[in-house]
Amino acid sequence: MASTEYPVVAIIHDDLSVLDTLTRLLFTHGFDVEPYVSPSKFLEAIMTTQAICLIVDVTLGGGGGVEFVHQLADRGITFPVIFIGGEEAERRATETAGCVAFFRRPLSAYLLTEALYDLADSYSARRSVM
């Protein structure tokens, strides 16, 4: 999918219906979207990704979303990350993993898109200074 208004967002979520819903939501709000059904699929595309941030399900593979982001950081790969989870303990676990926002289920489309607009605006501002 390709739009032109905002930068690319990568979504990593192992529930295909949620992945599809988020992809469509963000696309309708002007974002280009790279959907990935697993961390391994994202890693396969890591050299070609255009994403400026990640949206990651905390419970990937039973809790592996945070671990996955830590593994990326161990490799020197960092992104601003928006995590989706359900529990306060999950939110606390994301604080050391590049978390710029944490949204509980059920997810608020408004809050998610507002967070992404803010990230996109700060990304654009940084790029215009370069």
C-alpha positions in Angstrom: 0.0 0.0 0.0 1.3 3.5 -0.7 0.1 6.9 0.2 2.1 10.0 0.2 1.2 12.2 3.1 3.2 10.8 6.0 6.3 8.5 6.4 6.3 4.7 6.7 5.2 2.9 9.8 6.0 -0.8 10.3 3.4 -2.9 12.2 4.5 -6.2 13.8 1.5 -8.1 15.0 0.8 -11.8 14.9 -3.0 -11.5 14.7 -3.8 -11.2 11.0 -7.1 -9.5 11.6 -5.6 -6.9 13.9 -2.7 -6.4 11.4 -5.1 -5.8 8.6 -7.3 -3.4 10.6 -4.3 -1.4 11.7 -2.9 -1.3 8.2 -6.1 0.0 6.8 -6.6 2.5 9.6 -3.2 4.0 9.1 -3.4 4.0 5.4 -6.6 6.0 5.5 -4.9 8.5 7.7 -2.1 9.1 5.1 0.6 6.7 6.4 2.5 4.3 4.3 2.4 0.9 6.1 4.7 -2.1 6.1 2.7 -4.9 7.8 4.6 -7.9 9.3 3.0 -10.9 10.8 6.1 -11.8 12.9 9.5 -10.4 14.0 11.2 -12.8 11.7 9.3 -11.3 8.7 10.4 -7.8 9.8 14.0 -9.0 10.1 13.9 -10.4 6.5 13.0 -6.8 5.3 15.2 -4.9 7.7 17.7 -3.8 5.0 15.0 -2.3 2.8 12.5 -1.0 5.4 11.6 2.7 5.1 9.9 2.7 8.5 10.5 5.6 10.8 8.8 3.8 13.7 7.4 0.5 14.8 4.0 -0.5 16.2 4.6 -3.8 18.1 2.3 -6.1 19.9 3.7 -6.8 23.4 2.5 -10.4 23.4 4.1 -11.5 20.1 4.7 -15.1 20.5 3.7 -15.0 24.2 5.5 -11.9 25.3 8.2 -11.5 22.7 7.4 -8.0 21.5 9.6 -6.3 24.1 12.3 -9.0 23.8 12.3 -8.5 20.0 12.8 -4.7 20.4 15.7 -5.4 22.8 17.2 -7.8 20.4 17.1 -5.1 17.7 18.8 -2.6 20.0 21.5 -5.2 20.8 22.2 -5.2 17.1 22.4 -1.4 17.0 19.0 -1.1 15.3 16.7 1.4 17.1 13.3 2.8 16.2 10.7 4.8 18.2 8.3 2.1 19.2 4.6 2.2 20.0 3.6 -0.9 21.9 0.1 -2.4 22.1 -0.7 -4.3 25.3 -3.3 -5.0 27.9 -1.7 -4.9 31.3 0.1 -2.3 33.4 3.0 -4.8 33.9 3.4 -4.9 30.1 3.6 -1.1 30.0 6.3 -1.1 32.6 8.3 -3.7 30.6 8.2 -1.4 27.5 9.8 1.5 29.2 13.3 0.2 28.5 12.6 -0.7 24.9 12.4 2.6 23.1 8.7 3.0 23.9 7.3 6.4 22.9 3.7 5.3 23.5 1.8 2.4 25.0 -1.8 1.8 24.2 -4.0 -0.7 26.0 -6.5 -2.9 24.2 -9.0 -2.0 23.0 -6.9 0.4 21.0 -8.1 4.0 20.5 -7.7 4.8 16.8 -7.7 8.5 17.6 -4.9 8.3 20.2 -2.8 6.0 18.0 -3.0 8.3 14.9 -2.3 11.3 17.0 0.8 9.7 18.4 1.9 8.8 14.9 1.2 12.4 13.6 3.4 13.7 16.4 6.2 11.3 15.5 5.9 12.1 11.8 6.0 15.8 12.5 9.1 15.5 14.6 10.7 13.3 12.0 9.9 15.9 9.3 11.3 18.6 11.5 14.6 16.7 12.0 14.9 16.0 8.3 14.4 19.7 7.3 17.3 20.6 9.6 19.7 18.1 8.0 
